[in-house]
Amino acid sequence: MFPASRGNRKIGRDTLIINITSATDCPSRRLGMCPLDNPDRCYALKAERLYPQCLPYRRRQTKLWDKLKPKEIAQSLIERIEHSKKPKIKYVRFSESGDFRCQADVDKMSEIASLLEPYKITVYGYTARKDLDFSKVSSNMVVTGSRFMVHNEFVPGGDVSEGYVCALNCR
């Protein structure tokens, strides 16, 4: 079974969370694409430092992500969704920590989203990887870019002097 955790008060208990990578191994940070000026501000990295079981758990998710086929991951999520107690699962959030490592990760997540569509599950997440192609993702997969917008099609953001800049604090 693919490890997924249930959401919290912030994102809602009707959400399952899956990660492709850990924050420690985040490809966006490694490639210099992370929008944070200081990695210590990364909430996912903070959790991996504060809770010793968090990093090994997320690294196990990466190993299983690489090992399992999209259909196997989707089936595992469907089992969790069908057996979920109130509130019922409506969403799957990907990459609470880390990011897509390559185009194959985007394509795999899109295939999983397609397999979840008949169950009325919306798949969503965030990315700093504006170098990847999101134009062909599943219609129920919503990808939001860090300081750029995706909406299933890359739409470059304007100059930051043209408008509001996110403070990167969701409180």
C-alpha positions as CSV (number, residue, x, y, z in Angstrom):
1,M,0.0,0.0,0.0
2,F,1.3,3.4,-0.9
3,P,1.8,5.5,2.3
4,A,-0.6,8.5,2.4
5,S,-1.4,10.7,5.3
6,R,-4.7,12.4,6.1
7,G,-4.8,16.1,6.0
8,N,-5.0,18.4,9.0
9,R,-6.9,21.5,10.2
10,K,-5.0,23.7,7.8
11,I,-5.7,21.8,4.6
12,G,-8.7,19.8,5.7
13,R,-9.3,16.2,6.9
14,D,-10.9,15.4,3.5
15,T,-7.5,15.3,1.9
16,L,-4.9,12.6,1.4
17,I,-1.3,13.7,1.1
18,I,1.4,11.9,-0.9
19,N,4.9,12.9,-1.6
20,I,7.3,12.2,-4.4
21,T,10.3,13.3,-2.5
22,S,11.3,14.7,0.8
23,A,12.1,18.3,1.4
24,T,15.7,17.3,2.3
25,D,16.0,15.8,-1.2
26,C,13.9,18.5,-3.0
27,P,15.0,18.8,-6.6
28,S,13.8,22.4,-6.9
29,R,16.1,23.5,-4.1
30,R,19.0,21.5,-5.6
31,L,18.4,23.1,-9.0
32,G,18.1,26.6,-7.6
33,M,14.4,26.9,-8.4
34,C,13.1,27.2,-4.9
35,P,11.4,30.6,-4.4
36,L,12.5,30.7,-0.8
37,D,15.5,33.0,-0.2
38,N,16.3,30.9,2.9
39,P,15.7,27.1,3.0
40,D,15.2,27.3,6.7
41,R,11.8,28.9,6.0
42,C,10.6,25.7,4.2
43,Y,7.8,24.2,6.4
44,A,8.4,20.8,4.9
45,L,12.1,20.9,5.8
46,K,11.2,22.1,9.3
47,A,9.0,19.0,9.9
48,E,11.8,16.7,8.7
49,R,14.2,18.4,11.3
50,L,11.7,18.4,14.2
51,Y,10.3,14.9,13.8
52,P,12.8,12.2,13.4
53,Q,10.3,9.8,11.7
54,C,9.3,12.3,9.0
55,L,12.3,12.1,6.7
56,P,12.5,8.2,6.6
57,Y,8.7,8.1,6.0
58,R,9.0,10.5,3.0
59,R,12.1,8.6,1.6
60,R,10.0,5.4,1.8
61,Q,7.3,7.2,-0.2
62,T,10.0,8.1,-2.8
63,K,11.1,4.4,-3.1
64,L,7.5,3.2,-3.5
65,W,6.8,6.0,-6.0
66,D,9.6,4.7,-8.1
67,K,8.8,1.1,-7.7
68,L,5.0,1.1,-8.1
69,K,3.1,1.7,-11.4
70,P,0.5,4.5,-11.5
71,K,-2.4,2.0,-11.4
72,E,-1.0,0.4,-8.2
73,I,-0.7,3.8,-6.5
74,A,-4.1,4.8,-7.6
75,Q,-5.6,1.5,-6.4
76,S,-4.0,2.0,-3.0
77,L,-5.4,5.5,-2.8
78,I,-8.9,4.3,-3.9
79,E,-8.9,1.7,-1.1
80,R,-8.1,4.5,1.4
81,I,-10.8,6.7,-0.1
82,E,-13.5,4.0,-0.1
83,H,-12.8,3.1,3.5
84,S,-12.4,6.6,4.8
85,K,-14.5,7.7,7.7
86,K,-16.1,11.2,7.9
87,P,-15.2,13.4,6.4
88,K,-15.0,11.5,3.1
89,I,-11.8,12.0,1.1
90,K,-12.4,14.5,-1.8
91,Y,-8.8,15.5,-2.6
92,V,-5.3,14.1,-3.0
93,R,-2.5,16.6,-2.5
94,F,0.8,15.7,-4.0
95,S,4.3,17.1,-3.0
96,E,3.5,18.5,0.4
97,S,7.3,18.2,0.6
98,G,9.8,18.2,-2.2
99,D,8.8,18.5,-5.9
100,F,8.7,16.8,-9.2
101,R,12.1,15.4,-10.1
102,C,11.5,15.1,-13.8
103,Q,8.8,15.0,-16.5
104,A,8.2,11.4,-15.8
105,D,7.0,12.3,-12.3
106,V,4.5,14.9,-13.8
107,D,3.2,12.3,-16.3
108,K,2.9,9.6,-13.6
109,M,1.0,11.9,-11.3
110,S,-1.3,12.9,-14.2
111,E,-2.0,9.3,-14.9
112,I,-2.9,8.7,-11.2
113,A,-5.2,11.7,-11.3
114,S,-7.0,10.3,-14.4
115,L,-7.5,7.0,-12.5
116,L,-9.0,8.9,-9.6
117,E,-11.3,11.0,-11.7
118,P,-14.2,8.5,-11.7
119,Y,-14.2,8.7,-7.9
120,K,-14.7,12.5,-8.1
121,I,-11.3,13.1,-6.5
122,T,-9.4,16.3,-7.3
123,V,-5.6,16.0,-7.3
124,Y,-3.7,19.2,-6.6
125,G,-0.3,20.4,-5.6
126,Y,2.4,23.1,-6.0
127,T,5.6,23.2,-7.8
128,A,8.6,25.4,-8.4
129,R,9.5,23.4,-11.6
130,K,8.5,25.8,-14.4
131,D,11.0,23.9,-16.6
132,L,8.5,21.0,-16.9
133,D,5.6,20.6,-19.2
134,F,2.2,20.7,-17.5
135,S,0.1,21.3,-20.6
136,K,-1.2,17.7,-20.9
137,V,-2.0,16.9,-17.2
138,S,-5.3,15.3,-16.4
139,S,-8.4,17.6,-16.2
140,N,-8.8,16.9,-12.5
141,M,-5.1,17.7,-11.7
142,V,-4.5,21.2,-10.5
143,V,-0.9,22.4,-10.4
144,T,0.0,25.8,-9.0
145,G,3.4,27.2,-9.6
146,S,5.5,29.0,-7.0
147,R,5.5,32.6,-8.2
148,F,4.1,31.5,-11.5
149,M,0.8,30.0,-12.5
150,V,0.2,26.7,-14.3
151,H,-3.6,25.9,-14.5
152,N,-2.8,22.9,-16.7
153,E,-1.0,25.2,-19.1
154,F,2.1,27.3,-18.3
155,V,1.1,30.9,-18.1
156,P,4.2,33.0,-17.2
157,G,3.7,35.5,-14.4
158,G,4.3,39.2,-14.8
159,D,7.1,41.2,-13.4
160,V,6.8,41.3,-9.6
161,S,6.7,45.1,-9.7
162,E,3.4,44.9,-11.5
163,G,1.5,43.5,-8.5
164,Y,1.3,41.8,-5.2
165,V,4.1,39.4,-4.3
166,C,3.1,36.4,-2.1
167,A,4.7,36.7,1.4
168,L,5.0,32.8,1.4
169,N,3.0,32.8,4.7
170,C,-0.4,31.1,4.4
171,R,-1.5,32.2,7.9
